[in-house]
């Protein structure tokens, strides 16, 4: 048995009032001996015994009456096996409603999100005013509020382009409810329980916190979607993802590529494969296309945008010579054979000092430390704001602009520092730190100069021996030297945003769904219990297990009836006593 208002039990102290009054009213009357009344003494002693019993009965009735009224005010709750019990102990409850992209799949003519919203409403509807409530959606934010406010939020929820990491969400929700000083703490997971939605590791569920998960449908819907799309070597490479093993009749899908509303290619692909669609020749500039897949039950992943830039190969102003080193010379020869660079012109140079007349200079440190001062003076004459400084510590390359070389080791380098009096890294419109080592700039674009902290040689860095070296040199001369940033992919509603610098477009961001949302394979109950610490229950069992798994009835009404009966008995006994 529990109480909705346990503080009211303090009133039980009032049950001692009748006893105190009874003791205070006890008087010892003065004795006077009258001979004519001696014959009444025996009768008086008999009546005194009867009155004493009645007074004791009144004392017990009045004490019980006060105790019953106080207990009724505390509203005791008694467990019952009937589902009609609508009350429960005060509970800290977090409802996780998974409205990620996969919840938009249509099952039996109805979006899966509607089923999930119904289960979330059921949990919130049974909440009482004494409960503490939160609602967590695909964005991972815990929204605290009243039952009515959170029900209104559930009603307004639509399918989100965000992916929900259930492991992280359950871990955060259990810590949230565990911090509340309430008798019960629960987390309700209302999700399609995608296997891919279970993040790394396990959710640490504190002792005393119950986690309930709504079981997904027994069979995973067949689905396929566009996972990624990019343009390389004159063709669009398109990854097809989806639910594996959904059946041969659902495997192959027609993939259509359109550019500016015109179809430029079509192919067939199955989940887990990559299809290449050749592109026609396009003129210089930025181009945007869309990949469209045959429609299925999950429409959100059947469309994806892609962006690419067409530009002539970089024209090298001169041979890199000994200043850049043999590895750079070999990489440029490969790029020249692939028609990615051309000799002649005044566009890009690579060496240990900026060349006069070149539009962009890629500068590496001189091989001799004594020549560092000479290189810095040449940088100053070019108008650069960055200089080679003292030797830096070894470390791995980091930076989002060039993910292909991230993690490669640098064993020797010079620190790159902004000249004294300048605004510092990243503050100018034409200045950007592109890569770092140990948190210090290693590759900096400063106007018309690209400054590297290490020579591109195996004695300085592992980069020349890595497969990413030739693409890195390609990016240096064809993209970074021209002030472009890479085309990045970000999770969100499908769209494209271009990055501009003045009147020039220098990069783009393509928004789309996380490819893992396309795999609708549900996790097994054992895996869910192991990772989330949750009991996986079907709809009926999930509804019955909410709020400690049993209904509770309010016993205050019965106590008030007993108090009324006790008051009537006390009145009858007191009247007869008089």
C-alpha positions in Angstrom: 0.0 0.0 0.0 1.2 3.5 -0.8 -0.2 7.0 -0.2 -0.7 9.8 -2.7 -0.3 12.4 0.1 2.0 10.8 2.7 2.5 14.2 4.5 -1.1 14.0 5.6 -0.1 11.1 7.9 1.3 13.7 10.3 -2.3 14.3 11.3 -2.3 10.9 13.0 -0.9 12.7 16.0 -4.3 14.2 16.5 -5.6 10.7 17.4 -4.0 11.3 20.9 -6.4 14.2 21.6 -9.3 12.1 22.9 -7.0 10.3 25.3 -5.6 13.5 26.6 -9.0 15.0 27.1 -10.1 11.9 28.9 -7.2 12.1 31.2 -7.7 15.8 31.9 -11.4 15.3 32.7 -10.7 12.7 35.4 -11.3 14.3 38.8 -11.3 12.9 42.2 -14.4 14.4 43.9 -14.2 15.2 47.6 -15.5 12.4 49.9 -18.2 13.2 52.5 -19.7 10.5 54.6 -23.5 10.7 55.2 -24.9 7.9 57.2 -28.3 8.0 55.4 -26.5 7.4 52.0 -24.4 4.4 53.0 -26.9 2.0 51.5 -26.3 3.6 48.1 -22.5 2.9 48.0 -22.8 -0.5 46.5 -25.1 0.7 43.7 -22.7 3.6 42.9 -19.8 1.2 42.6 -21.7 -0.9 40.1 -22.7 2.1 38.0 -19.1 3.4 38.0 -17.9 0.2 36.4 -20.4 0.4 33.6 -19.6 4.1 33.0 -15.9 3.3 32.9 -16.5 0.7 30.1 -18.6 3.2 28.1 -16.0 5.9 28.5 -13.3 3.5 27.3 -15.4 2.6 24.3 -16.0 6.3 23.5 -12.2 6.9 23.7 -11.5 4.1 21.3 -14.2 5.2 18.9 -13.1 8.9 18.8 -9.4 7.9 18.4 -10.3 5.5 15.5 -12.5 8.2 13.9 -9.6 10.7 13.8 -7.3 8.1 12.5 -9.7 7.1 9.7 -10.2 10.7 8.6 -6.4 11.3 8.5 -5.7 8.1 6.6 -8.5 9.0 4.1 -6.9 12.5 3.6 -3.6 10.7 2.8 -5.4 8.8 0.0 -4.0 5.3 0.4 -3.6 3.2 -2.8 -4.2 -0.5 -2.8 -2.9 -2.8 -5.6 -5.5 -4.5 -7.7 -5.3 -7.1 -10.5 -8.1 -5.3 -12.4 -7.0 -3.1 -15.3 -9.7 -0.6 -14.4 -7.4 0.7 -11.6 -6.5 4.2 -12.7 -4.2 5.4 -9.9 -0.5 4.6 -9.3 2.3 5.7 -7.1 3.9 9.0 -8.1 6.2 8.2 -11.0 9.0 9.9 -12.9 8.3 8.9 -16.5 10.2 9.6 -19.8 8.5 8.5 -23.0 10.8 8.1 -26.0 8.8 8.5 -29.2 10.9 7.5 -32.2 9.7 9.7 -35.1 12.8 9.2 -37.2 12.6 8.8 -41.0 11.9 5.0 -40.7 8.7 5.7 -38.8 7.2 7.0 -42.1 7.0 3.5 -43.6 3.4 2.6 -44.5 2.2 -0.7 -43.0 -1.2 -2.0 -43.9 -2.1 1.4 -45.4 -1.1 3.3 -42.2 2.1 5.1 -41.4 4.0 3.3 -38.6 4.3 6.6 -36.8 0.5 6.6 -36.1 0.8 3.3 -34.2 3.8 4.7 -32.2 1.9 7.9 -31.4 -1.0 5.9 -30.1 1.2 4.0 -27.7 2.8 7.2 -26.5 -0.6 8.8 -25.9 -1.6 5.7 -23.8 1.4 6.2 -21.5 0.9 9.9 -21.1 -2.9 9.7 -20.7 -2.5 7.4 -17.6 -0.2 9.9 -16.0 -1.4 11.7 -12.9 -0.8 15.2 -11.6 1.7 13.8 -9.1 3.9 12.4 -11.9 7.0 14.0 -13.4 6.9 13.7 -17.2 9.3 14.0 -20.2 8.9 13.4 -23.9 12.0 12.6 -26.1 11.7 12.7 -29.9 14.2 11.9 -32.7 16.2 15.1 -31.9 17.2 13.6 -28.6 15.8 16.6 -26.6 14.0 15.8 -23.3 10.9 18.0 -23.1 9.5 18.4 -19.6 5.8 19.3 -19.2 2.4 18.6 -18.0 0.3 15.7 -19.3 -1.8 17.9 -21.5 1.2 19.8 -22.9 3.0 16.6 -23.9 -0.1 15.0 -25.3 -0.5 18.1 -27.6 3.2 17.7 -28.6 2.6 14.0 -29.5 -0.5 15.0 -31.6 1.6 17.5 -33.6 4.6 15.2 -34.2 5.4 14.3 -37.8 8.2 12.2 -39.4 11.6 13.8 -38.8 14.7 13.5 -41.1 16.8 13.0 -38.0 18.1 9.6 -36.9 17.5 8.6 -33.2 20.3 6.8 -31.4 18.2 4.6 -29.0 21.1 3.6 -26.9 22.1 7.2 -26.1 18.4 8.3 -25.7 17.6 5.5 -23.2 20.8 6.2 -21.3 20.0 9.9 -21.0 16.3 9.2 -20.1 17.1 6.7 -17.4 19.5 9.1 -15.7 16.9 11.8 -15.9 14.2 9.9 -14.2 16.6 8.4 -11.7 17.4 11.9 -10.4 13.8 12.4 -9.3 12.9 11.6 -5.7 9.7 9.7 -6.5 8.7 6.1 -5.5 8.6 4.9 -9.1 10.8 5.6 -12.2 10.1 4.4 -15.7 11.2 4.9 -19.3 8.8 3.9 -22.1 10.5 3.2 -25.5 8.0 3.6 -28.3 9.9 2.8 -31.5 10.1 0.5 -34.5 13.3 -0.8 -32.8 15.4 -0.8 -35.9 18.6 -2.8 -35.4 20.6 0.1 -36.9 19.0 2.5 -34.3 20.9 0.7 -31.5 24.1 2.8 -31.0 27.5 1.7 -29.8 27.8 0.2 -26.4 25.0 -0.4 -23.9 22.7 1.9 -22.0 23.6 2.1 -18.3 20.2 1.7 -16.6 20.3 2.7 -12.9 18.9 0.3 -10.3 15.2 0.8 -9.7 14.5 2.2 -13.2 12.1 0.1 -15.4 12.5 0.3 -19.2 9.6 -0.9 -21.3 9.9 -1.2 -25.1 7.0 -1.6 -27.5 7.6 -4.7 -29.7 7.9 -4.0 -33.4 5.9 -5.8 -36.1 7.0 -9.4 -36.5 8.0 -9.0 -40.1 10.3 -6.2 -41.4 8.7 -4.2 -44.4 10.7 -4.5 -47.6 12.5 -1.3 -48.4 15.3 0.2 -50.5 16.6 3.7 -50.7 19.4 6.0 -52.0 22.2 5.9 -49.4 24.7 8.3 -51.1 25.4 9.9 -54.5 28.6 11.5 -55.7 30.2 12.3 -59.0 33.7 10.9 -59.8 35.5 10.4 -63.1 32.6 11.6 -65.2 29.9 9.4 -63.7 27.5 9.4 -60.8 28.2 6.7 -58.2 25.0 5.9 -56.4 24.8 3.6 -53.3 21.5 1.7 -52.9 20.7 0.6 -49.3 17.7 -1.0 -47.7 16.3 -4.0 -45.8 18.4 -7.1 -46.8 16.7 -10.4 -47.6 13.3 -8.7 -48.2 12.6 -11.0 -51.2 13.8 -11.2 -54.8 10.7 -9.4 -56.0 11.7 -6.3 -54.1 15.5 -6.3 -54.7 15.9 -4.7 -58.1 14.9 -1.1 -58.4 15.0 1.5 -61.2 17.4 4.4 -60.5 16.9 7.6 -62.5 19.3 10.5 -62.6 18.0 13.9 -63.6 19.9 17.2 -64.0 17.9 20.4 -64.1 14.7 18.4 -64.7 16.1 16.4 -67.6 16.7 12.7 -67.4 20.4 11.9 -68.2 20.6 8.2 -67.1 18.8 5.2 -65.7 20.0 1.9 -64.2 18.8 -1.1 -62.1 20.2 -1.7 -58.7 19.6 -3.8 -55.5 20.2 -2.9 -51.9 23.8 -3.2 -51.0 25.1 -2.3 -54.5 26.6 0.7 -56.1 25.6 1.7 -59.6 27.4 4.1 -61.9 25.5 6.3 -64.4 27.7 8.0 -66.9 27.3 11.8 -67.2 27.2 13.8 -70.4 29.7 16.6 -70.9 28.7 19.7 -69.0 30.2 23.2 -69.2 32.2 24.8 -66.4 30.3 25.6 -63.3 28.4 24.1 -60.4 25.8 21.4 -61.4 23.0 19.9 -59.3 21.2 16.6 -60.0 18.6 14.4 -58.3 18.5 10.7 -57.9 15.0 9.1 -57.9 14.3 5.6 -57.0 11.1 3.6 -57.7 8.6 4.4 -54.9 8.0 1.8 -52.1 6.5 1.9 -48.6 9.1 4.3 -47.3 9.1 7.3 -49.6 11.5 9.5 -47.6 14.7 7.7 -48.8 13.7 7.4 -52.5 15.1 10.8 -53.5 18.5 12.3 -53.0 20.4 15.4 -54.3 23.9 15.5 -55.6 26.2 18.4 -56.5 29.4 18.6 -58.4 31.6 21.2 -60.0 33.0 21.2 -63.6 36.3 23.0 -63.9 39.2 22.9 -66.3 42.4 21.2 -64.9 44.7 23.4 -63.0 47.5 24.9 -65.1 50.9 24.5 -63.4 53.0 27.6 -63.9 56.2 25.7 -63.9 57.7 22.3 -63.0 57.7 21.9 -59.2 61.5 21.4 -59.3 63.5 20.3 -56.3 61.7 22.7 -54.0 58.6 20.5 -53.7 60.4 17.1 -53.7 60.3 13.9 -55.8 57.0 12.6 -54.4 55.1 15.7 -55.5 56.7 15.4 -58.9 55.6 11.8 -59.3 52.0 12.7 -58.1 51.8 15.5 -60.6 52.9 13.2 -63.4 50.1 10.8 -62.6 47.6 13.7 -62.5 48.9 15.0 -65.8 48.4 11.5 -67.4 44.9 11.6 -66.1 44.3 15.1 -67.5 43.8 16.5 -64.1 46.6 19.1 -64.4 48.3 20.6 -67.4 51.8 22.2 -67.7 52.1 25.8 -68.7 50.2 28.9 -67.6 50.3 31.0 -64.5 47.7 29.4 -62.2 49.4 27.2 -59.6 53.0 26.6 -58.4 54.3 24.2 -55.8 57.6 24.8 -54.0 59.4 26.0 -51.0 58.7 29.7 -51.7 55.9 31.6 -53.5 56.7 32.2 -57.2 56.2 35.6 -58.7 53.5 35.8 -61.3 51.6 32.7 -60.1 47.9 33.2 -59.2 48.2 30.6 -56.3 51.4 29.3 -54.6 51.5 26.1 -52.6 54.4 26.5 -50.2 56.2 23.7 -48.3 59.0 24.3 -45.8 62.6 24.4 -47.2 64.6 21.2 -46.7 67.3 23.2 -44.8 66.3 25.0 -41.6 68.7 27.8 -42.5 66.4 28.8 -45.3 63.3 29.2 -43.2 63.9 33.0 -42.7 64.3 33.4 -46.5 61.0 31.6 -47.1 59.3 33.8 -44.5 60.6 37.0 -46.2 59.2 35.8 -49.5 55.8 35.1 -47.9 55.9 38.6 -46.4 56.7 40.1 -49.8 53.7 38.2 -51.2 51.5 39.9 -48.6 50.9 36.7 -46.6 49.9 36.9 -42.9 51.3 33.5 -41.8 54.9 32.4 -41.2 56.9 29.3 -40.5 57.8 29.2 -36.8 59.6 26.8 -34.5 59.6 23.1 -34.9 56.3 21.4 -33.8 55.7 18.1 -32.0 54.7 15.0 -34.1 51.1 13.9 -34.3 48.3 12.8 -36.5 46.6 15.0 -39.1 43.1 16.2 -38.3 40.5 18.4 -39.9 37.1 17.9 -41.6 38.1 19.6 -44.9 40.3 16.7 -45.9 38.9 13.5 -44.3 40.9 11.2 -46.6 44.2 12.1 -44.9 42.9 12.4 -41.3 44.9 10.2 -38.9 48.0 10.0 -41.0 51.1 10.6 -38.9 53.4 13.6 -39.1 56.8 13.0 -37.7 58.4 16.4 -38.5 56.9 19.8 -39.0 57.1 23.5 -38.5 54.5 25.4 -36.6 52.5 27.9 -38.7 51.7 31.1 -36.9 49.9 34.3 -37.8 52.2 37.3 -38.0 52.1 39.5 -35.0 49.4 42.2 -35.4 47.2 40.1 -37.7 43.8 38.9 -36.6 44.8 35.3 -36.2 43.5 32.0 -37.7 40.2 31.8 -39.4 39.3 35.5 -38.9 39.8 36.7 -42.5 37.5 36.0 -45.4 40.4 34.6 -47.4 42.1 32.8 -44.5 41.2 29.3 -43.3 42.9 26.6 -41.3 42.3 23.4 -43.4 44.1 20.8 -41.3 45.8 20.6 -37.9 48.4 18.5 -36.0 48.0 18.4 -32.2 45.5 21.3 -32.5 48.0 23.6 -34.3 47.6 24.7 -37.9 49.3 22.4 -40.4 47.7 23.4 -43.7 46.5 27.0 -44.0 45.0 28.9 -46.9 46.0 32.6 -46.7 44.7 34.5 -49.7 46.7 33.3 -52.7 49.0 31.1 -50.7 48.6 27.6 -49.4 51.1 27.0 -46.6 52.0 23.4 -45.4 53.8 22.8 -42.1 55.7 19.7 -43.5 57.5 18.8 -46.7 55.6 16.1 -48.7 58.3 13.5 -48.1 58.3 10.3 -46.1 60.9 11.7 -43.8 58.4 14.3 -42.7 55.0 12.5 -42.9 53.4 9.2 -43.8 51.2 10.9 -46.4 53.4 10.3 -49.5 53.3 6.5 -48.9 49.5 6.5 -48.4 46.9 5.8 -51.2 45.4 9.2 -50.4 48.5 11.1 -51.5 47.7 11.6 -55.2 44.0 12.6 -54.4 45.5 15.0 -51.8 47.8 16.7 -54.3 44.8 16.8 -56.8 42.7 18.5 -54.1 45.6 21.0 -53.4 46.0 22.2 -57.0 42.4 21.8 -58.3 40.2 22.7 -55.4 42.0 24.2 -52.4 44.2 26.4 -54.5 41.0 27.8 -56.1 39.5 28.5 -52.7 36.9 25.7 -52.9 35.7 23.7 -49.9 34.7 20.1 -50.2 31.1 19.1 -50.9 29.8 17.8 -47.6 26.9 15.6 -46.7 24.8 16.4 -43.7 21.7 14.7 -42.1 18.5 16.6 -42.7 15.5 17.1 -45.0 16.8 16.6 -48.6 18.1 19.9 -50.0 21.2 21.7 -51.2 22.9 24.8 -49.7 25.7 26.5 -51.6 28.6 28.2 -49.8 29.6 31.5 -51.4 32.6 33.9 -51.0 31.6 37.2 -52.4 30.1 36.5 -55.8 31.8 33.1 -56.1 30.4 29.7 -55.2 33.1 27.9 -53.3 31.4 24.9 -51.8 28.1 23.1 -51.2 26.3 21.1 -48.5 24.0 18.3 -49.5 21.3 17.3 -46.9 19.8 13.9 -46.8 18.7 11.0 -44.6 21.1 8.8 -42.8 21.5 5.6 -44.9 20.9 3.5 -41.8 17.3 4.6 -41.7 16.6 2.6 -44.8 17.3 -0.8 -43.2 14.0 -1.6 -41.4 15.2 -4.9 -39.9 14.0 -4.9 -36.3 16.3 -5.9 -33.4 15.6 -9.1 -31.6 14.1 -8.9 -28.1 17.3 -10.4 -26.7 19.4 -7.8 -28.3 17.1 -5.0 -27.1 17.2 -6.3 -23.6 21.0 -6.7 -23.7 21.7 -3.2 -25.2 18.8 -1.1 -23.7 18.0 -3.1 -20.6 14.4 -3.1 -21.7 11.5 -5.5 -21.5 10.1 -5.9 -25.0 6.3 -6.3 -24.8 3.5 -6.4 -27.4 0.8 -3.8 -27.4 -1.5 -5.4 -24.8 1.3 -6.4 -22.4 3.0 -2.9 -22.8 -0.3 -1.2 -21.8 -0.7 -3.5 -18.8 2.9 -3.1 -17.6 2.9 0.7 -17.5 3.3 2.3 -14.1 4.7 -0.6 -12.1 2.5 -3.1 -14.0 -0.7 -3.0 -11.9 -3.6 -0.7 -11.4 -4.2 0.8 -7.9 -7.4 1.8 -6.3 -8.0 4.8 -3.9 -9.0 3.5 -0.5 -10.0 6.9 0.9 -13.7 6.4 0.1 -13.9 3.2 2.1 -12.1 4.8 5.0 -14.5 7.7 4.9 -17.5 5.3 5.0 -15.9 3.5 8.0 -15.4 6.9 9.7 -19.0 7.8 9.1 -20.1 4.5 10.7 -17.8 5.1 13.6 -19.2 8.6 14.1 -22.7 7.2 14.3 -21.7 4.5 16.8 -19.9 7.1 18.9 -23.0 9.4 18.8 -25.2 6.5 19.9 -22.9 5.5 22.8 -22.4 9.1 23.9 -26.1 9.8 24.0 -26.9 6.7 26.0 -24.1 7.5 28.4 -25.8 10.8 29.2 
